[in-house]
Amino acid sequence: MNYKVVLYALGGLLRLLGLFMIIPLGVAYYYGESLTPFLVSIFITSLTGFLLLSFKTRDEWMRKEGFAIVALGWLAAAIFGAIPFIMDGISPLNALFESMSGFTTTGSSILTDIESHPKSILFWRGLIMWIGGMGIIVLFIAILPKLGVAGRQLFRAESPGPTEDKLKPRVKDTARILWMVYFVISLAMVIALMLAGVSLYDALNHTFTTMACGGFSNYALSIGAFRSPLVEYIITLFTFIAGANFALHYRAIYIDKNFLLKDEEFRFYTAIVLSASGLLTFLLWRDMGTGLLDSFRLAIFQVVTIITSTGFSSTDFNLWSEPAKMVLLVVMFIGACAGSTGGGIKVVRILILLKHSRAELFKALHPRAVKSIKFNNKPVPDEVVSSIVSFTVIYLLVFLTSALILSLLGSDIITSITASIATLGNIGPGLGEVVGPMGSFDPIPPPGKLVLIANMWIGRLEVYTVISLLTPEFWKK
């Protein structure tokens, strides 16, 4: 492990983070709020970044360094991103929880009275989610020159999904394209929300957290605070878009408008959303006495925001019937598409696991037959299938371990299970009175919060990137 390479890269990331802190500083100035939280944060973050940049080296970045930079970069961003929250009077542990939740686009919150916090703090809370959505590492690759091979190592370690999806031969160009698409769609959403009567401040905040599939809202009632079906439908649409592969969006815009429909994962993703929404619509109409149109609106909004790991709520779904909540719990485990800003296991992994299971069943019935697994009409290499199976096993083990720890710390079974999957899948709210859509993670005991912070970090970086740091072999030269 070349430590100088890692420290130098972290310095670049922190310097970039310090620059982003200037934006909420401007918001604080505009609204006449205290500038101190962000002035102090900019000074500490930028100074640390410049000190780490003194470790400059010409050594080449290899795979190990790439994994370390991504994992430690995300941790460093969460730690330094917590400084404005600490300056606002939030305890260091709670500030780290909120910051990690933002950067990992989880959306789980410890804030109990959201509207009481300064607008600039809430703006920072939304902005770090937008930055984390496409990935601070991808942003780092996109704007910093001369990364060469190093950029490819970082992109491979950070990109969500079983394989990296390069649009251009140079990874830096791919990163810039992805950020361009992300920015353009975000701008379109801001305009759509403002046309629906939402203020610029609220439109920016909710665009940040929608496009990142994060779900932070600057209102305790979340999207329900707008009391507008039109706003709900706009957010549903853009959340669905954010849950799809951004590389496909680029190809659909610039190469072939039918690219999305040709993609097997997107079709399966759409089928899951429509099936779950249809079933949930029926359950709400049958069990809750809600009108059919209102049932559909509530159902499709909640299914889309949960499967994409966004976690917005337009109503307190904790009050829904048990079958309705079970539908949401199932889609929590699925997640969004690979290459999206969403979390979870990912649709492509679920699809390939189903095909793998079908192939194994076929082999059991026809031992001599040879049946390959195909995705988008191309054979899936055995090593990819093997890595997906391993990922799923480790993912479930992390989930079960964290749920067990929370249970041992005194949380009830519903809170333990749903808080674990909500943080590991970067979803946000769970079920139950404590961590439900109208609740807060603040009552979780401090050791439990540390477990959930680790869950968010592990889940956002697709398990392997963080878990690899825990092995002694990783740190050997």
C-alpha positions, -999 to 999 in steps of 0.1 A, spaced: 0 0 0 14 34 -10 2 57 17 15 89 1 -7 83 -29 -37 78 -7 -30 109 15 -24 131 -16 -57 120 -32 -76 126 1 -61 161 1 -75 168 -33 -109 156 -22 -110 177 9 -98 208 -10 -127 202 -34 -151 198 -5 -139 231 10 -148 248 -23 -183 233 -22 -188 248 13 -187 283 -2 -222 277 -17 -241 273 16 -220 302 29 -236 323 2 -270 310 12 -263 319 48 -253 354 37 -285 358 16 -308 348 44 -289 369 70 -278 338 90 -245 333 109 -216 328 86 -194 312 113 -204 276 108 -193 276 72 -163 299 76 -149 276 103 -157 245 82 -141 260 50 -109 269 70 -105 235 87 -114 214 56 -93 234 32 -63 236 55 -64 198 60 -67 193 23 -37 215 15 -16 198 42 -23 164 27 -14 177 -7 21 180 5 24 142 1 26 147 -36 42 117 -54 47 105 -90 40 69 -80 13 51 -100 -20 44 -83 -29 7 -83 -61 -12 -74 -54 -12 -37 -49 25 -36 -80 30 -56 -101 11 -31 -85 29 -2 -90 63 -17 -127 57 -24 -135 42 10 -114 66 31 -125 95 8 -161 89 16 -153 86 53 -133 118 52 -160 136 34 -186 126 60 -163 136 89 -155 170 75 -190 175 61 -202 171 97 -184 202 109 -213 227 99 -238 205 117 -215 205 149 -213 243 146 -251 244 145 -252 227 179 -257 191 169 -236 165 189 -205 151 170 -220 116 167 -253 129 155 -236 153 131 -215 124 117 -247 103 113 -264 131 94 -234 138 72 -227 102 64 -265 98 56 -262 128 32 -230 118 14 -241 82 10 -276 94 -2 -293 74 26 -317 100 39 -320 85 75 -320 115 98 -315 122 135 -331 156 133 -363 158 153 -373 194 145 -361 200 110 -376 234 104 -359 249 134 -325 246 117 -310 275 96 -318 274 59 -281 273 51 -276 242 72 -305 225 55 -292 236 21 -258 220 29 -277 189 40 -293 187 6 -262 197 -14 -239 170 1 -266 145 -9 -265 158 -45 -227 156 -45 -227 121 -31 -254 110 -56 -232 108 -87 -203 102 -64 -177 125 -50 -150 103 -65 -165 105 -100 -167 142 -95 -131 142 -85 -122 123 -116 -143 146 -138 -127 179 -128 -91 170 -117 -66 165 -146 -38 140 -151 -53 110 -133 -45 85 -160 -46 49 -148 -54 62 -113 -88 74 -125 -97 40 -138 -89 24 -104 -111 50 -86 -140 46 -111 -139 8 -107 -140 10 -69 -168 36 -68 -191 27 -96 -223 10 -84 -231 -23 -99 -214 -56 -109 -195 -40 -138 -182 -6 -147 -200 11 -175 -176 32 -196 -190 55 -222 -157 68 -235 -122 51 -236 -109 77 -211 -125 74 -176 -123 111 -170 -145 117 -201 -170 91 -189 -172 109 -155 -177 142 -171 -205 129 -193 -223 113 -164 -221 145 -144 -233 165 -174 -264 142 -177 -269 144 -139 -268 182 -140 -291 186 -170 -318 164 -156 -314 181 -122 -319 215 -139 -350 202 -157 -365 191 -123 -358 225 -107 -378 241 -135 -406 216 -133 -410 221 -95 -410 259 -98 -437 257 -126 -457 237 -100 -455 265 -76 -425 255 -54 -401 282 -43 -365 282 -58 -350 273 -24 -374 243 -19 -370 233 -56 -332 232 -53 -333 213 -20 -357 186 -32 -340 183 -66 -307 177 -48 -322 149 -28 -344 135 -55 -317 132 -82 -294 116 -56 -321 91 -46 -315 104 -11 -347 117 3 -337 145 27 -365 171 29 -363 204 47 -398 197 61 -407 172 88 -437 160 68 -414 154 38 -432 158 4 -466 157 23 -458 193 34 -466 205 -1 -501 190 -2 -498 189 -40 -505 158 -61 -487 176 -90 -455 179 -69 -458 142 -60 -461 131 -96 -431 153 -106 -409 139 -79 -421 103 -87 -411 108 -124 -376 122 -116 -370 97 -89 -378 69 -114 -354 85 -138 -327 88 -112 -332 51 -103 -322 41 -139 -287 38 -153 -273 72 -162 -252 57 -189 -284 46 -205 -299 81 -203 -269 94 -222 -271 67 -248 -309 73 -251 -304 111 -256 -274 110 -280 -273 76 -297 -307 58 -298 -339 70 -281 -349 33 -277 -318 24 -257 -337 24 -224 -364 1 -237 -338 -23 -252 -320 -27 -218 -331 -58 -200 -324 -43 -165 -345 -12 -172 -374 -33 -185 -373 -55 -153 -370 -24 -131 -401 -9 -148 -420 -42 -144 -412 -44 -107 -423 -8 -102 -456 -12 -121 -464 -46 -105 -456 -34 -69 -475 -2 -75 -505 -21 -89 -506 -45 -59 -501 -17 -34 -529 4 -51 -553 -26 -46 -543 -31 -10 -547 6 -1 -581 7 -18 -592 -26 -1 -577 -21 34 -575 16 39 -607 28 21 -587 52 -1 -601 62 -35 -587 44 -65 -569 74 -80 -555 85 -46 -545 49 -39 -525 48 -72 -509 82 -65 -498 71 -30 -487 37 -41 -466 46 -71 -449 75 -52 -440 53 -23 -429 23 -44 -407 44 -66 -391 63 -37 -385 31 -17 -371 9 -46 -348 37 -57 -337 41 -20 -349 77 -21 -371 74 9 -394 104 5 -429 101 20 -461 118 11 -480 102 40 -472 81 71 -470 47 55 -463 32 89 -501 35 94 -509 13 64 -520 -23 66 -495 -51 72 -497 -64 36 -491 -29 22 -460 -25 44 -448 -59 34 -448 -48 -3 -426 -18 7 -403 -41 27 -398 -64 -3 -388 -35 -27 -364 -22 0 -342 -52 -6 -343 -49 -44 -329 -14 -49 -324 6 -81 -305 -1 -113 -268 -4 -115 -252 29 -127 -279 49 -110 -277 71 -79 -299 46 -60 -288 20 -34 -299 -16 -25 -287 -49 -40 -295 -35 -75 -320 -48 -101 -294 -63 -124 -281 -85 -95 -316 -97 -87 -322 -105 -124 -290 -124 -128 -296 -143 -96 -330 -154 -108 -315 -165 -141 -288 -183 -123 -313 -201 -101 -333 -211 -132 -302 -224 -149 -293 -245 -118 -328 -259 -118 -325 -267 -155 -291 -285 -149 -307 -306 -121 -333 -318 -146 -309 -321 -175 -274 -328 -161 -258 -331 -195 -272 -299 -210 -252 -267 -213 -272 -236 -206 -255 -202 -203 -268 -171 -186 -274 -142 -209 -280 -105 -201 -290 -81 -230 -284 -111 -253 -247 -114 -242 -234 -143 -221 -226 -134 -185 -191 -146 -175 -190 -171 -147 -168 -148 -126 -195 -121 -127 -222 -146 -116 -199 -158 -88 -192 -122 -76 -229 -114 -76 -236 -145 -54 -207 -136 -31 -219 -99 -29 -255 -110 -20 -243 -134 7 -220 -107 23 -248 -81 20 -272 -103 38 -246 -112 65 -239 -75 71 -277 -69 73 -283 -97 98 -253 -88 119 -264 -51 122 -300 -61 129 -288 -85 157 -266 -58 173 -295 -33 173 -317 -60 188 -291 -67 216 -290 -29 223 -327 -29 231 -344 -20 198 -376 -39 189 -375 -64 161 -392 -41 135 -369 -12 143 -338 -35 142 -347 -51 109 -359 -21 90 -333 4 104 -306 -21 92 -319 -26 57 -328 12 54 -292 22 61 -274 -6 44 -296 -1 13 -293 37 16 -331 39 17 -337 63 46 -368 56 66 -377 22 80 -409 10 96 -422 14 132 -427 44 154 -389 51 159 -374 50 124 -407 53 104 -413 80 78 -424 105 105 -398 93 130 -361 100 137 -331 78 143 -321 100 173 -335 75 199 -311 48 186 -284 43 213 -249 56 204 -234 22 197 -263 15 174 -258 48 155 -221 38 149 -234 4 134 -258 23 112 -231 48 101 -210 18 91 -240 3 73 -245 35 52 -208 36 43 -206 -1 34 -239 0 14 -230 30 -6 -197 16 -17 -211 -18 -27 -198 -38 3 -164 -50 -12 -147 -16 -12 -151 -11 26 -149 -48 37 -116 -51 18 -101 -25 42 -108 -48 71 -86 -76 59 -49 -76 70 -38 -86 35 -51 -54 21 -26 -32 40 4 -54 32 29 -41 7 
